[in-house]
Amino acid sequence: DFATPRAVLTGHDYEITCAAICAELGLVISGSKEGPCLIHSMNGDLLRTLEGPERLQSPECCLRPKLIQASREGHCVIYYENGLFCVFSVNGRLQATMETDDKIR
């Protein structure tokens, strides 16, 4: 027997660097090397785009997501390569940010 994919998720223009699955909410959240994070349904439908803070959207300061974690309460925490944490709601709204100089793994 061969396994077949349940869905094909599209929307990123660059390679995927991190992903999280929230089975309780039926969501897949992924981040790519040079682009925003995307929220898909388990069926493959693109639901939302998670954009970082506007003050960091300049070309010389690209937000590269490194880690993603989703909660069953509907929050998504993204850690970016430049030391920035962002908390989003599953509706795509940026709720909080925090910068750190620590190396997070």
N, C-alpha and C positions, 0 to 999 in steps of 0.2 A: 504494500500500500504506500502511496505517495501522499504526503501532506500537501494540501492546497491552501493558498492564502485566503483568509476570510474577507479581506478588503485590501485594496491598494490605495495608499494615502498619497495624494499629490499636493503640490503647492510650493515646495521649496525649490529654489534655483541652484543651491549649492549643497554640498554634502551635509548629512545630519551629524551633529556632534553630541546631542543628548536627547533623551526621550523618557517619558514617564507614562504609565497607564494607570488610570483611576477606574477600576472595574465597577465600583459602587455607582459612579455617575455615568459610566459608559463613554469615557473620554480618553483620547490619546493626545498627549501634548509633546511637541517636538521642536527642537531648535536646530538651526543650520549655521554653518560657518560664517556666512556673510549676510544673514537675513534675520527677519523677525521670527519669533516662536509662533507656532500654529496650533490651534485646538481642532481636532477632528473627532467625529463620532466614531464609534466602533464599526459602523457600517462604511466608513470612508468619506463621509460628507465633511467638507471644510466648514467649520462653524465660526471661528474667530481668528483674528490676528492680534498677537500681543506685542505692542510697540513699547519700547523703553521710553524713559523721560525725554521730552522734547529738547531739553537743554543738551542732551547727549546724542542728538540725531544728526550731527554734522558729519560730512564724509571722512574727516580726519579722526573721528572718534567713533568708529564702528562698534556697536555692541555685539560681542560674540558670546552667545550662551554656552556655558560650560557644564552646568548642572541644573536639573529640573526636578522638582518634587511637587506632587499634587496631593491634596487632602480630600477626604470624603465630605468635608464641609464646604467644598467649593473654592478653596484657595490654591493658588499656584505660586510657588516660590522659585525664582530663577536666579542663579548666580552667574554673573557675566565675568569674562576673562579679566576685565579691568578692575575687579574687586567690588563690583556693585551688586547688591541684592535688591530684587524687586518682588513685591507681592502683588499679584493680580487676582481679581475675582474671575470665575469662569465666564462671566459676561464680558471679559476683556478690559475691565476698568483697573487702572493702576491705583493701588491702595496705599502703598508705602514703599520707600526706598531707604537703603542704608549702604554707606560705603565703608570698606575695610581695607587695611593694608595687609591683613593676614592671608596666608596661602590656604585655601580651602580645598579639600579633596573629598 
